[in-house]
Amino acid sequence: MASSVAMAQAQPKLKVGLMLPYSGTFTALGVAIENGFRLYVDEQGGKLAGREIEFFKVDDESDPSKATDNVNKLIKRDNVDVLVGTVHSGVAMGMARAAKESGTLLIVPNAGSDAVTGPMCAVNIFRSSFSNWQSSYGMGTVAAKQEKKKTAMTITWKYAAGEEMTNAFKEGFEKEGGKVSKQLTLPFPNVEFQALLTEIAAAKPDAVFAFFAGGGAVKFVKDYAAAGLNKTIPLYGSGFLTDGTLEAQGDAAQGLLTTLHYADGLNTPRDNQFRLAYAKTFKMQPDVYAVQGYDAAQMLATGLAAVKGDVSRKAEFAAALQKARIDSPRGPFTLSKSHNPVQDIYLRKVDGKENKVVGIASKSLSDPARGCRM
């Protein structure tokens, strides 16, 4: 009779396909997600549910037109058991479609596209991050209620993530009696903000809400300050505006209020332990992207433990995750019926090189998952 240890060792390696941006404006985000994922796997001794992990990597270049070809390299060529990706919402939609068609497990460690856990929801699709709606709705309610702003304008790139976040801000802001007068956009990943900043200056709203991330966020915050607008019209954002970007933004970002499901200085034992391990391993401070990568691995481990490493048992994998409480550095979260985190959204203020928690914008916020039939 073979021992269960020998049985576990006999299991083939679990193939994990990382499809992330390793070039372009979102490079740092892709690297942080991979770092976080690997950190959790390393903490488990390189194995999840007794299976050693083998990684396959594809640079998705944040290009939706290449998404199908790229994801098929992992599904058809490398025969991965699990897909992990990505940052850009348009690319994530391509991944979700392929995962739905092939039945491959997909864990989304960033892209907040509302549709992934809305109309595209499926038994084999999970998210360890947030929905775009979730990240920005609370900033709208705070700007109108606590900050007493009456009028606002929004600005973002013209693509799914930007439109969904600015619309969520608008929903929250108008629910509390404010009015969004104009929603400005420019093509992704364009960073020529001057004409739009001139338009904001002329319109004089009480507030501006912005969504940009990565290199685009750095330039926008600096340009906003250089135009002198930060002195007269307060800028708010979803937290991506100031996450992983403060070093480069410097003085221009000081005092900015943003909402996000993570913050610096949460100062819980779980978060402190994570931050220390991450800093030691990668010689840099973790950000929200690192947390989401770490939790993607943690969710995979939870599901795998329930099915004893057998990823073909999708319904049982999903059922286990729906019952689970994920012990995240951000604070514990559960998953909604559509497999999106139900989590606290923090109100954060930029202070030096930190996004410090100043309150909770939305407690245990669940995405409305509009259009999900599962």
C-alpha positions in Angstrom: 0.0 0.0 0.0 1.7 3.2 -1.1 1.7 5.9 1.5 -0.2 9.1 0.8 3.1 11.0 0.8 4.4 8.8 -2.1 1.0 9.3 -3.9 1.4 13.1 -3.5 4.9 13.0 -4.8 3.9 11.0 -7.8 1.5 13.7 -9.0 2.8 15.6 -12.0 3.8 19.2 -11.7 1.0 21.8 -11.8 1.5 24.0 -14.8 0.7 27.6 -14.1 0.6 30.0 -17.0 1.4 33.7 -16.2 0.1 36.0 -18.9 1.1 39.5 -17.7 2.6 42.7 -19.0 6.3 42.4 -19.1 6.8 45.4 -21.4 5.2 48.9 -21.8 3.4 51.2 -19.4 2.2 48.3 -17.0 5.6 46.4 -16.8 6.1 47.2 -13.1 2.6 45.9 -12.3 3.2 42.6 -14.1 6.4 42.1 -12.2 4.8 42.9 -8.8 2.0 40.4 -9.5 4.4 37.6 -10.4 6.6 38.4 -7.3 3.6 38.2 -5.0 2.4 34.9 -6.6 5.9 33.3 -6.3 6.3 34.5 -2.7 3.2 32.6 -1.6 4.3 29.5 -3.5 7.8 29.7 -1.9 6.2 30.1 1.5 4.5 26.7 0.9 7.8 25.1 0.0 7.2 25.4 -3.7 4.2 23.1 -3.7 0.4 23.7 -3.6 -1.7 20.7 -2.4 1.3 18.5 -2.8 2.0 19.5 -6.5 5.2 21.2 -7.5 4.5 24.3 -9.6 6.0 24.8 -13.0 5.7 28.3 -14.5 5.1 29.3 -18.1 5.2 33.0 -19.0 3.8 35.1 -21.8 4.2 38.9 -22.2 0.7 40.1 -23.1 2.1 43.6 -24.1 -1.3 45.1 -22.8 -2.5 44.5 -26.3 -6.1 43.2 -26.6 -5.7 42.4 -30.3 -3.0 39.8 -29.3 -4.9 38.4 -26.4 -6.4 35.3 -28.1 -3.1 34.2 -29.7 -1.2 34.8 -26.5 -3.6 32.9 -24.2 -3.7 30.0 -26.7 0.1 29.7 -26.4 -0.5 28.8 -22.8 -3.6 26.7 -23.2 -2.9 24.8 -26.4 0.9 24.8 -26.7 1.9 24.6 -23.0 -1.2 22.8 -21.8 -1.3 24.8 -18.6 -3.6 23.7 -15.8 -4.2 27.3 -14.5 -4.1 30.7 -16.1 -3.1 33.7 -14.1 -3.6 37.2 -15.7 -3.7 40.0 -16.3 -3.6 43.8 -15.8 -5.3 45.4 -18.9 -9.1 44.9 -18.8 -9.3 44.4 -22.6 -6.7 41.6 -22.5 -8.4 40.0 -19.5 -11.7 39.8 -21.5 -9.8 37.8 -24.2 -8.4 35.5 -21.5 -11.9 35.1 -19.9 -13.4 34.1 -23.3 -10.7 31.5 -23.9 -11.0 30.2 -20.3 -14.7 29.8 -20.7 -14.4 28.0 -24.0 -11.6 25.6 -22.9 -12.7 25.2 -19.3 -9.2 26.2 -18.1 -9.1 27.6 -14.5 -8.5 31.4 -14.7 -7.5 33.6 -11.7 -7.4 37.3 -12.6 -4.9 39.1 -10.3 -5.7 42.6 -11.4 -7.9 43.6 -14.3 -11.1 45.0 -12.9 -13.3 44.7 -16.0 -16.8 44.5 -14.5 -17.8 42.0 -17.2 -15.3 39.3 -15.9 -17.4 38.7 -12.9 -20.5 40.1 -14.7 -21.8 38.7 -18.0 -18.5 36.6 -18.5 -18.8 34.9 -15.0 -18.2 31.2 -15.0 -17.5 28.3 -12.6 -13.8 28.3 -13.6 -13.2 32.1 -13.5 -12.1 33.9 -10.3 -10.7 37.3 -9.4 -8.2 38.0 -6.5 -8.3 41.8 -7.0 -11.4 44.0 -7.4 -14.0 45.1 -9.9 -13.6 48.5 -11.5 -16.9 49.5 -10.0 -15.8 48.4 -6.5 -12.6 50.5 -6.6 -14.2 53.8 -7.4 -17.8 53.9 -6.2 -16.8 54.7 -2.6 -14.7 57.7 -3.8 -17.8 59.2 -5.3 -19.8 58.9 -2.1 -16.9 60.3 0.0 -16.3 63.2 -2.4 -20.0 64.3 -2.2 -20.7 63.4 1.4 -17.5 64.0 3.5 -15.8 66.4 1.2 -19.0 68.3 0.4 -18.2 68.7 -3.3 -21.2 69.6 -5.6 -19.8 69.3 -9.1 -17.1 67.1 -10.6 -15.4 66.2 -13.8 -13.8 62.8 -14.5 -10.7 62.0 -16.7 -9.3 58.7 -17.9 -8.1 56.7 -20.9 -10.9 55.7 -23.3 -11.0 51.9 -22.6 -13.1 49.6 -20.4 -11.2 50.1 -17.1 -11.2 53.9 -17.3 -14.9 54.1 -18.3 -16.1 51.7 -15.7 -14.2 53.4 -12.9 -15.2 56.9 -13.8 -18.9 55.7 -14.2 -18.7 54.1 -10.8 -17.4 57.4 -9.3 -20.3 59.2 -11.0 -22.8 56.7 -9.6 -21.5 57.2 -6.1 -21.2 61.0 -6.4 -24.6 61.5 -7.9 -26.3 59.1 -5.4 -25.1 61.5 -2.7 -26.4 64.5 -4.5 -23.4 65.7 -6.5 -23.4 66.2 -10.3 -20.7 65.1 -12.8 -20.7 67.7 -15.5 -18.3 66.2 -18.0 -16.4 62.9 -18.5 -13.1 63.5 -20.4 -11.1 60.8 -22.1 -8.0 60.3 -24.2 -6.8 57.2 -26.2 -4.9 54.6 -24.3 -1.9 54.8 -23.5 -1.7 58.5 -24.6 -0.3 60.9 -22.0 -0.7 64.3 -23.7 -2.9 65.8 -21.0 -2.5 69.5 -21.7 -5.6 70.3 -23.7 -7.8 68.4 -21.2 -6.2 70.2 -18.2 -6.9 73.5 -19.9 -10.6 72.4 -20.3 -10.7 71.5 -16.6 -9.2 74.9 -15.6 -11.8 76.7 -17.6 -14.8 74.7 -16.3 -13.7 75.1 -12.6 -15.5 72.0 -11.1 -15.4 71.5 -7.3 -13.5 68.2 -7.9 -11.7 66.0 -10.5 -11.7 62.2 -10.4 -9.0 60.5 -12.4 -8.1 56.9 -13.3 -4.7 56.3 -14.6 -2.1 53.6 -13.6 1.6 53.0 -14.1 3.6 55.5 -16.1 0.4 57.3 -17.2 -0.5 58.0 -13.5 2.9 59.4 -12.8 2.7 61.9 -15.7 -0.9 62.9 -15.0 -0.4 63.7 -11.3 2.8 65.7 -12.2 1.1 67.6 -15.0 -2.0 68.4 -12.9 0.3 69.9 -10.2 2.5 71.7 -12.8 -0.7 73.4 -14.2 -1.4 74.6 -10.7 -4.7 72.8 -10.6 -3.9 70.9 -7.4 -4.1 74.3 -5.5 -7.6 75.1 -6.7 -9.4 71.9 -7.7 -8.9 68.9 -5.5 -7.9 65.7 -7.4 -9.3 62.3 -6.3 -8.7 58.9 -7.8 -9.1 55.3 -7.5 -6.0 54.1 -5.7 -4.1 53.1 -8.9 -3.4 56.7 -9.4 -1.0 56.6 -6.5 -0.1 52.9 -6.0 3.4 52.0 -7.0 3.9 55.5 -8.4 4.6 57.8 -5.3 8.4 57.6 -5.6 8.1 59.1 -9.1 5.3 61.5 -8.4 7.1 63.1 -5.4 5.6 66.4 -4.1 2.9 66.5 -6.8 1.0 63.7 -5.1 1.0 64.9 -1.6 -2.4 65.0 0.1 -4.2 63.2 -2.6 -7.2 61.1 -1.5 -7.9 57.8 -3.2 -9.9 54.7 -2.6 -8.6 51.1 -2.8 -8.8 47.7 -1.2 -5.2 48.0 0.1 -3.1 50.7 1.7 0.3 51.3 3.3 0.5 51.1 7.1 -2.5 48.8 7.7 -0.3 47.6 10.5 -2.0 44.2 11.0 0.2 41.2 11.9 -0.7 39.6 8.6 0.2 42.6 6.5 3.4 43.3 8.5 4.5 39.7 8.0 3.8 39.9 4.2 5.5 43.2 3.8 8.6 42.1 5.6 8.9 38.8 3.6 8.3 40.7 0.3 10.9 43.4 1.1 13.5 40.8 2.1 12.9 38.6 -1.0 12.6 41.3 -3.7 14.5 44.3 -2.1 11.5 46.6 -2.7 8.3 47.5 -1.0 5.1 45.6 -2.0 2.1 47.4 -3.5 -1.5 46.5 -4.2 -0.4 44.5 -7.3 1.9 42.3 -5.2 -0.9 41.6 -2.8 -3.2 40.6 -5.6 -0.6 38.2 -7.0 0.0 36.7 -3.5 -3.8 36.2 -3.0 -4.2 34.7 -6.5 -1.7 32.0 -5.3 -3.5 31.7 -2.0 -6.9 31.2 -3.7 -5.4 28.6 -6.0 -4.0 26.8 -2.9 -7.4 26.9 -1.1 -9.2 25.4 -4.1 -6.5 22.8 -4.8 -6.5 21.6 -1.2 -10.2 20.8 -1.5 -9.8 18.8 -4.7 -6.5 17.2 -3.5 -4.7 18.8 -6.4 -7.1 17.6 -9.1 -7.9 20.8 -11.2 -10.5 18.9 -13.3 -12.9 18.9 -10.3 -14.0 22.5 -11.2 -17.3 22.5 -9.3 -15.8 21.3 -6.1 -12.8 23.8 -6.5 -15.3 26.6 -6.9 -17.5 25.5 -4.0 -14.5 25.4 -1.7 -13.5 28.9 -2.6 -17.0 30.2 -2.1 -16.9 28.9 1.4 -13.4 30.2 2.1 -12.2 33.2 4.0 -8.9 34.3 2.4 -6.5 35.6 4.9 -5.1 38.4 2.8 -2.6 41.1 3.7 -5.3 43.6 2.8 -7.6 42.1 5.5 -9.7 38.9 5.2 -12.1 38.6 2.3 -14.6 36.2 1.0 -15.8 35.6 -2.6 -19.2 36.6 -4.0 -21.4 34.3 -6.0 -19.7 35.7 -9.1 -16.2 34.9 -7.7 -15.2 38.5 -7.0 -13.7 39.6 -3.6 -16.2 41.0 -1.0 -13.8 43.5 0.7 -13.4 46.7 2.6 -12.4 49.7 0.4 -10.1 52.0 2.3 -9.9 55.8 2.0 -6.3 56.7 1.7 -4.3 59.9 1.8 -0.8 60.4 0.3 1.6 61.3 3.0 5.3 61.2 2.0 5.9 58.0 0.1 2.8 56.2 1.6 -0.9 55.8 0.9 -2.0 56.0 4.5 -5.4 54.8 5.7 -7.6 57.6 6.9 -10.8 55.6 7.0 -13.0 53.1 5.3 -15.0 54.3 2.3 -17.1 51.2 1.9 -17.3 48.3 4.4 -17.4 44.7 3.0 -18.3 46.0 -0.5 -19.7 43.4 -2.9 -19.6 44.1 -6.7 -23.2 44.2 -8.1 -22.1 41.6 -10.7 -24.6 43.0 -13.2 -25.3 40.4 -15.9 -23.8 37.4 -14.2 -25.8 34.2 -14.7 -24.1 31.2 -13.0 
